[in-house]
Amino acid sequence: MTEFGEAFKRLDQFIEQTMELAKVPGMAVAVTDRERLLRVSTYGFADVAAQTPVTPEMLFEIGSISKSFTSIALLQLCEEGRLDLHEPVTRYLPWFEVQSEYEPITLHHLMSHTAGIITGMEFTGEVRYEVWALRETEATAPPGTYYHYSNVGYKALGIVLEDLLGRHYGDIIQERILDPLGMIATEPIITHETRKRLAVGYEGFYDDRPLPRGRPLAPATWLEYAGGDGSIASTPADMAAYLRMLMNRGQGARGRILSEESFDLMTHKVIEAKEEGRGSYYGYGLEIRDTDGHTHIEHGGGMVGYYSYVMADMDDGLGVVVLMNGPGGRCDEAIAKFALKLLRAALHDQELPPIPPINPAKIENAPEYTGTYRAFPEQSRGAISKMLTLMAEGERLMLRYGDERMGLERRGPDRFYVDHPDFALFLLRFGREKGKVVELFHGPDWYTNDRYTGPTTFDHPQEWDAYPGHYLSFNPWLSNFRVVLRKGALALIGPSGDEKQLVRLGTDVFRVGEDGHSPERLRFDTILNGRALHANLSCGDYYRTFAP
């Protein structure tokens, strides 16, 4: 029998280091092989205020990992001859409607995120209305040709299960998956009763700006939920049992819940999932990746206050479950990846990999960003400074701001966080010209350095002056966003700092993102005193707020 003791010690060190840096409140991790649970470990607090530690029995919401449960239930019905994945959705939901010039959307398209429909804004906790509201949206690509992650598509699939079987979604998942796998601690839907067993979920203290590392979190908004896109709450041991079933190709400890043929359908590479990162493909409720010559099946989950990841090596038969009760900058996936590397090395009696260094202030290519950046008055009337100077100090990138010097922290390609109140609302984002960094953006402000050779004046339609501002809703999934006008173009900036160009499609309608197939739309209306008071983002309503 393989000894994993040293691998587990190193994994603990990495987890503790990661949690300290990201300030994750609590975490539970399970490791399993094809036959048995190898380990459950817990870290941190389930309730920070009460100093209640995480225990193995506590529930965590697993979010979109639930999509694979929905897919399994649908595949079971296919085996029973009760539905056909390649029939139009309207065969099972006659009222399902999306504006489209293309062929009908099928269950297969929804299961593989290839229907060409919106992600969904979670603007109501009632799944049927959100699916009904798809009639106000448009499919923007031929079904089966374009990957765009869609929660509302899986909401529709959950309703198909309910209408076909005449039972509630939670009862279907309980009877068809949880009970046969012995997942006795798992809850298929999230209710007030579930809350008693859940670790407390946490989010950033501020919901309108990038999250500073190491800053206090606040208890997340509590929500009840039942839907096919993500309503399961589970424990690490139960999720390890689920992974064992997947690693055994549909065979559970008490019997088979999915045929070999159905499992092959579930894990075949339907389409490259470019939104999820290089080398990722989507099947039915699962991502499939080729990693270091091994086939991985995996999926992440995000709920309000909860983050999770499951990953299984189908060749070596090793699986990892990571459950967290607070944001951590995708450290759940990083922990799962490192855990599998450690386990593989131990299994094959190889030297254990070193703990990956975690230093967000380390920027190897810092010299690429150095220089003096000046704001153009016409483009940046409210700029926090007329001039910003970036300097490299070893592998750190420093910003000179007045009499202060501060280090930058990488948050993505050419994107950095500055830990200073004047920079709190937006990331610094750099632009390139022929590979060279030539400009810098901070929210609506635009700066250029000596290498910039492009235009400095830009025209835009006069009516666009009404659109920039901060828009708010009471939707805890996306409570707010900002619209900025910069270089003659509009952009939408989310709380985390993610930015997407707005491409005009009509007088007051914009496509969100440069991708011509993106189905997401932003509409403005109710113009008062030259300012739009209302914006609709893919069926979700937002209203201009007084806050900057």
Number of C-alpha atoms within 10 A of each C-alpha: 4 9 11 17 11 13 22 18 11 18 21 18 13 21 23 17 15 20 21 14 15 19 19 25 27 25 30 26 29 25 27 23 22 21 15 12 17 15 16 18 17 21 20 22 20 28 19 18 9 8 10 14 18 24 20 17 17 21 28 32 33 27 22 25 24 25 27 23 24 26 25 22 21 23 25 17 17 14 15 9 9 12 19 18 16 12 14 18 23 15 14 18 15 9 12 18 19 20 13 18 11 11 10 17 25 20 27 23 25 27 28 29 30 27 28 29 32 24 18 21 18 17 21 11 14 13 22 16 11 21 21 15 17 21 15 11 18 20 22 20 22 17 22 18 15 22 26 23 23 21 23 26 27 30 24 25 28 27 22 22 22 17 14 13 13 11 12 15 22 19 14 19 22 18 12 15 21 21 13 16 23 15 19 13 18 24 23 27 21 20 16 11 10 17 16 11 16 21 28 27 27 27 22 20 15 14 16 23 20 20 24 18 18 12 10 14 21 14 18 19 13 15 13 13 17 20 28 32 26 28 24 26 24 22 28 31 25 22 28 29 25 25 29 26 21 21 24 19 21 21 19 22 16 10 11 15 22 22 15 14 12 18 19 14 14 24 19 16 19 23 19 20 23 14 11 14 9 10 13 20 24 28 24 27 25 28 27 26 20 13 12 8 8 13 15 24 24 25 22 21 19 20 22 21 25 24 29 30 27 28 25 30 24 17 11 18 18 24 32 29 29 30 27 33 32 30 25 21 14 14 20 25 22 16 21 25 17 20 27 21 18 22 29 20 16 20 16 10 12 11 10 15 15 10 14 10 10 11 10 15 17 17 17 12 13 18 16 16 24 18 19 17 24 19 23 17 13 13 19 22 13 12 17 14 15 16 17 19 17 22 19 19 12 12 13 20 25 21 20 15 16 10 5 8 13 15 20 23 23 19 19 12 8 16 18 21 25 21 16 12 7 11 15 16 23 25 29 22 21 20 17 14 12 6 8 13 19 23 22 23 20 18 24 22 23 24 25 24 20 11 14 17 10 9 7 11 10 11 8 13 9 7 13 19 15 18 25 19 23 21 24 21 17 12 17 17 16 19 16 22 23 24 21 21 22 19 18 12 16 22 20 22 23 19 20 16 26 15 20 17 18 21 19 15 12 9 11 14 17 19 23 22 18 11 11 11 17 21 20 22 21 21 19 21 15 13 13 9 8 12 18 21 20 19 22 16 20 23 21 17 18 22 19 21 14 9 9 10
